[in-house]
Amino acid sequence: MGAISQYLRDTRAELRHVAWPTQMQTIIYTILIALISVSLSLYLGFFDFLFTGALAQVVNKLPASSPVSVEQSIATSTLATTTTTTTTQPLNSGIPNPAR
């Protein structure tokens, strides 16, 4: 128990050496940090808005691709082996069906 009380006495002695800010300094620093935080969030939000809009414009200008069915992708992937197979299993065949 003596080690804990010695630790607390040493901590208290060290805290007396700390140069604590005045109330006015604390208020000024708090306001300054709040202003910097708001400014930084507006700055980042502005650039996020710009880049998101620019990316949306680029994506809209890209040509639309037609959807590829499962049969087409299997036929094109097995073209190298010269054997094409089509499957009639549903896409979610790995998921158990409670209705079966």
C-alpha positions as CSV (number, residue, x, y, z in Angstrom):
1,M,0.0,0.0,0.0
2,G,3.0,2.3,0.6
3,A,3.9,2.2,-3.1
4,I,0.5,3.5,-4.2
5,S,0.5,6.4,-1.7
6,Q,4.0,7.3,-2.8
7,Y,3.0,7.3,-6.4
8,L,0.0,9.6,-5.6
9,R,2.2,12.0,-3.7
10,D,4.7,12.1,-6.5
11,T,2.0,12.7,-9.1
12,R,0.5,15.5,-7.0
13,A,4.0,17.1,-6.7
14,E,4.5,17.0,-10.4
15,L,1.0,18.5,-11.1
16,R,2.1,21.5,-9.0
17,H,4.9,22.2,-11.5
18,V,2.5,22.3,-14.5
19,A,1.9,25.8,-16.0
20,W,-1.9,25.7,-16.3
21,P,-3.5,28.1,-18.8
22,T,-5.6,30.9,-17.6
23,Q,-9.3,31.0,-18.1
24,M,-9.0,33.5,-20.9
25,Q,-6.4,31.4,-22.7
26,T,-8.6,28.3,-22.4
27,I,-11.6,30.2,-23.9
28,I,-9.4,31.6,-26.8
29,Y,-7.9,28.2,-27.5
30,T,-11.3,26.5,-27.5
31,I,-12.8,29.1,-29.9
32,L,-9.7,28.7,-32.1
33,I,-9.9,25.0,-32.3
34,A,-13.7,25.2,-33.1
35,L,-13.0,27.6,-35.9
36,I,-10.2,25.5,-37.3
37,S,-12.4,22.4,-37.2
38,V,-15.3,24.1,-39.0
39,S,-13.0,25.6,-41.6
40,L,-11.3,22.3,-42.3
41,S,-14.6,20.5,-42.6
42,L,-15.9,23.1,-45.0
43,Y,-12.6,22.9,-47.0
44,L,-12.7,19.1,-47.2
45,G,-16.5,19.1,-47.9
46,F,-16.0,21.5,-50.8
47,F,-13.4,19.4,-52.5
48,D,-15.4,16.2,-51.8
49,F,-18.4,17.9,-53.6
50,L,-16.2,18.9,-56.6
51,F,-14.5,15.5,-57.0
52,T,-17.8,13.6,-56.6
53,G,-19.5,15.8,-59.2
54,A,-16.5,15.4,-61.6
55,L,-16.5,11.6,-61.1
56,A,-20.3,11.5,-61.8
57,Q,-19.8,13.4,-65.0
58,V,-17.1,11.1,-66.2
59,V,-19.2,8.0,-65.3
60,N,-22.2,9.4,-67.1
61,K,-20.1,10.0,-70.3
62,L,-18.9,6.4,-70.4
63,P,-20.8,4.2,-72.9
64,A,-23.3,1.9,-71.2
65,S,-22.4,-1.8,-71.5
66,S,-25.0,-4.5,-72.0
67,P,-25.5,-6.9,-69.2
68,V,-23.9,-10.3,-69.6
69,S,-25.9,-13.4,-68.9
70,V,-24.5,-16.5,-67.1
71,E,-24.7,-18.5,-70.3
72,Q,-22.7,-16.0,-72.3
73,S,-20.0,-15.8,-69.7
74,I,-19.7,-19.6,-69.4
75,A,-19.6,-20.0,-73.2
76,T,-16.9,-17.3,-73.6
77,S,-14.8,-18.6,-70.6
78,T,-14.8,-22.2,-71.9
79,L,-14.1,-21.2,-75.5
80,A,-10.4,-22.0,-75.0
81,T,-11.3,-25.6,-74.2
82,T,-13.6,-25.9,-77.2
83,T,-16.4,-27.2,-75.1
84,T,-19.3,-25.0,-74.2
85,T,-21.7,-25.9,-71.4
86,T,-24.7,-24.0,-70.2
87,T,-26.0,-24.4,-66.7
88,T,-29.6,-24.4,-65.7
89,Q,-28.9,-24.1,-61.9
90,P,-30.1,-20.8,-60.3
91,L,-27.4,-18.3,-59.4
92,N,-28.0,-18.7,-55.7
93,S,-27.5,-22.5,-55.8
94,G,-25.0,-22.3,-52.9
95,I,-27.7,-20.8,-50.6
96,P,-30.0,-23.4,-49.0
97,N,-33.6,-23.0,-50.1
98,P,-36.0,-23.5,-47.1
99,A,-38.9,-24.3,-49.6
100,R,-37.2,-27.5,-50.8
